[in-house]
């Protein structure tokens, strides 16, 4: 599998390249945004690791550019701890974020987790491959989402969330259950912000009014549900 790394801190970029190469991944590494943007047009990647702060084009812009065409996972690297930076990344389509400084093995673990999820929801051969609800159609095998016959481009995380809720339609799914089912991590207080951002992003893409939602409904103090 081929991974794109974009980071102007060469020591960090080269160290991550070594660790991921040792895991058998093919790596393209760039130290500026312009070169990375050119590569994205020409190469097919399975995952991207983007530094937020770059000397020319910032990581958020590159992320938005990728999301215009591709759904593969994106992990943002940020030296900032402010929640707003993490929320901005998630809002424009990032799947995960890692704050610098970080342990290379932690990043490797997150890369593997994102790729497992991406592969599973693109190649799965489960018995139930399709779910529908009031004009919403999800095809698990081919990673297709449609609302009233109009295709909606979702990231792997977004698709996973929507699939989980739709396949449990009529049931209220707690924030804790939903987060742990999708991220495979322990639910913490801060996890709810991550979940809320992804839900908001899904609603925006589906053009589902948050005040009067047709699909993803908030059950205050409990979680989310689709269907009655």
N, C-alpha and C positions, 0 to 999 in steps of 0.2 A: 504494500500500500504506500501511496505517495503523500508526503506531508510537506506543507509550505510553512517556513519559519521566517518571520520578518521582525528584526530587532536591530537597532543601531548600536547596541552594546555588543561588540563582536565577541568578547569573552563569553558572555552569557549565551549568545546564539551558537557559538561553536561548541560550547559545553553541552547544550541541549542536543545539538546535532549528533555528537558522539554517543550520548546515552540512547537516543532513539535509533541511531544506525545500528547499535549493538543489539537492539530488539528486532532487527530485520527490516526496518522501514527505510524506504527511499526518501531522501531529504533534498529539498531545494531551499537554500537559505539566502536571504537578501538583507542588506543593511539599510535600505531606504525604501520608502513607499513607492516611488515611481517605478523602480525596477520590478517590484512585486506586482504592481498593477499590470505591467506589460506581460509578466509571466502568467498571470491569472487568465488573460485572454487566450493564451496559446497552450497552456498545460491543463491536464485534468488532475485535480487533487482529491484526496479522500478526507483531509482535515487541514485546517490552517491554525497556526499559532501566531497571533498578532500583538506586537507591543503597541500600547496606546500612544506613547510619546515617541514620535519619529521626527527627523530633521526637516522633512518636506511635507509628506501627506500623512496625517495621523491615522492610527489604527482604526478609529471609528469610521472614517471615510472608506478605508479599504474593506471593512466589514460590510458596510452598506452596499458597496460595489459588488461584493461576492453574492450577497443575498438577492440582488436583482436577477441572478441567473441560477445560482447553485444552492443546494440545501445541505451540503456536507457540514460537519461540525466545525465550530470556530471557538477557540479558546483565546481569551484576551489576557495579556500580561500587563500589569499596571504597578507602578511604584507608589501609587496613591492608595490610601486606605479609606477615603471618603466614599460613603455608600452611593452618592450620586453618580460617581464614575462607574461603579459596578452596574447600577440601574440603567445608565445610559447605554452601556454595552449590551445589556440584555434586551433593552427596548429596540435596538436596531438589528437584533438577530443573533447575538452571540449566545453560545450554549453554556459557557462556563468562564470563570475568570480566576487568575492566580495572581496574588500580590507579591511583588518583589520585596525583599529577597525570598527565594523559595528553594526547597530541596529538589534537585533534578529528579529524584525518584518519585516525588509527589506528582510532578508534572507528567512523568511517564505513566503513572497509574491513572491519571485523569485522561490522558490521551487514549489509553487502552479502554477505559470505561466508555468514552464517547464513541469510539469506533465500534465497540461491541453493540452499543445501542443502535448506531447507524446501520450496521450490517443486519442486525436482527429485524429492523423495521423496513428494510429494503429487500430482504431475501427470505423472510419467514414463510414457512409452509404449514402454518397451524390450521386446524380444522375450520375455525371461524376466521375468515379473511376479510369479510365485509360487514359493516354495520351501517344502519341508516336511522335518521330521525328527522322528520318534518323538513325535508329538503336537503338535509345534511347527509352526505355520503362519504364513507371512509373505506378505502381499499388498503388493507394492511400489507398484502403481498407486494403491491406495486407502489406503495407510499403515495396514494392519491387521495386528495381531499377536494370535495366539490360542495358548493352551496348553491342550490337551485341551478345545477348544471354548469356553474361557473367554477373553474379550477381555482383553488386557494393554495398558494405556495407556503408550506410550513417547514420549519426546521425540524430535525429529528426529535428534539425535546418537545416542541410544540405539538407535533403529531402524536407523540407518546401520551402527552397529557390529554389531548382531545380524544384519542382512542380509548384511554382508560375510563374517562368519564362517560363516553357514549356507549361503551360496552357494559357499563354499569348503570345504564339509563334508568331513571326512576328512583335510584338510591342516592342518598346524601353521602358523599365521600368526604371524610374529614381532611383538613389540610395536612395533618400528620400522615395519614394513610397515603394520600396522593403524592406527597413529597418523597416519602420513603420508597414507594413503588416505582417512581420514575428515576430518582437520583441514586437510589440504593445507598443512602447515607442516613445517619440518625437525624431526626427532625429537631432543630433548635429554634429558639425564638426568632433569630435572624432569618431562618429559612422561609418564613412566611412572606418576607419582602421579595425574595427571589420568585416564589410561587405567584405572588400577585402580579409581578411584572410580566411573567410569561402568560398568565391568563389575560391580562390587558392587551398584550400583543396579539394573542389569538383572536380576541374580540375585534380588534382593529382590522385585522386581515379579513375576518368574516363579515365585517360591517355590521356587527351585532351591538346594538345600543346598550351600553353598560347600565344606564338608568332603567331601561325596560328590556332586558335581554330575552331573546327568543330561545337561545341555546344554553350557554353557561350561566347558571343562576347562582348567586351568592345565598347561602343559608347562614345568616349572621351568627357568629359565635360557634359555628359547627364546621362548615366547609363549602363544598360546591356540588351541584347536581345538574344533570341534563335530563329533561323529561319529567313528567308528573309522577 
